[in-house]
Amino acid sequence: MIDGTIARDAPRGRVWLVGAGPGDPELLTLRAHRILTSARIVAYDELVGPEILALAPAGAERIAVGRRRGTCPNAPSIHPAVLERALAGLDVVRLKGGDPMIFGRGGEEAAELAALRVPFEIVPGISAALGAASRAGIPLTHRDASSSVTFATAHLRGQEGAGATVESLARRVPPEGTVVLYMGISTLRETARRLVEDGRSPRTPACVVSRATLPDERVVVADLATIADAVARAELPTPALVIVGGVVARRVASPAEAVLGAPLREARGA
């Protein structure tokens, strides 16, 4: 933890909490691109790909600060390396996959920076959910299928075991509308079962989008009854997002898909 006296007296740099988008460098915002290409220090999550990191100047310091699930609950909200440099008067670009305020700890990090009186700016990014759904041709809302969207994470801080996580998820997800699950592939079978037990039809369309917006993106389409088996057969790599709801059946692939991005490789459930 940073000493309070040092934190008050030290010169302060500025921290940018920057959303790096869903993966494709061309989906960075103009502001994110401008900040990144002039950065002197870049602290990045493990989900930020090398193509995006390559946009930073060659001489910029690069600090890997990604934390996997299971991080100690008493760990500081923002990485100590970022605070150390900011409190020493250095500017830091903190790159986060997707949007920093959607399951990116952006709110926690901003609060800690504010408490230490470190100037910061939040730079929005295209969230992983929006990028995955749009690139896969799935409308998260549709007048004939869904008028609501729920973003949920399948893993909560302080919960123990997949069973507890799935039980909590079922309480947080409404019985209707589109559901997008972050970090949901490891508990997919249990989650699908519980959604059915809580009232969703086993024939509810579902899909998993793996490595969204990247050249090796893959999409598995099935229903709640078969999605876990279909994903297991496909051996999808992470990161991956789960989309559940009638909107999956409204998926439309663009005829220009082969021009705009890599063709999707799709597997369907039985």
QUIURUR-V510766 format. One line per field, one symbol per residue. phi: phi as a letter, one per 40 degrees, with the letter a starting at -180 (. if undefined). psi: psi as a letter, one per 20 degrees, with the letter a starting at -180 (. if undefined). burial: # if it has 24 or more other C-alpha atoms within 12 Angstrom, else .. A space follows every 50 residues. Layout:
phi=???
psi=???
burial=???
This chain:
phi=.ccccccccccbcbbbcbccgcicdccccdcccccccbcbbbbbcccccc ccccccddcccbbcbcbcdhddcccccbcdcccdccccgbcbcbcbcgbc bbfbgcccccccccccfccabcbcbccdccccccccgbccbadbbababb cabcbbcgcbgcccccdcccccbccbgcbbbcfbccbdcccccccccchc cccdcaabbbfdgcdcdbbbbabdcbccccccccfccccabbbbiccccc dbccccdcccacdccbbbcc
psi=qppggghhhqqpaqppoppjaigphijqrhggggggijqhpopqriiorh hghiiqqhjqppoojqprpjqpijqqhqphhgggggijjqppooppqcpi jokjjgggggghghhjkpprppoqrpqhgggggghikoohqphjhpjqpp pqqipqpiqpqhghggggghhipqirrqpppqkihhkgghggghhghjiq qijpqqrpoplpjrhkqqpppbrhhihggghghilpqrqqqppprhhhij pppphjhhghrppppqpqr.
burial=.#....#....##############.###..##.##..###########. .##.##....######..........###.#######..########### ######..##.##..##########################...##.### ######........######..#.######################...# .#############..###############....#.############# #.#.........#######.
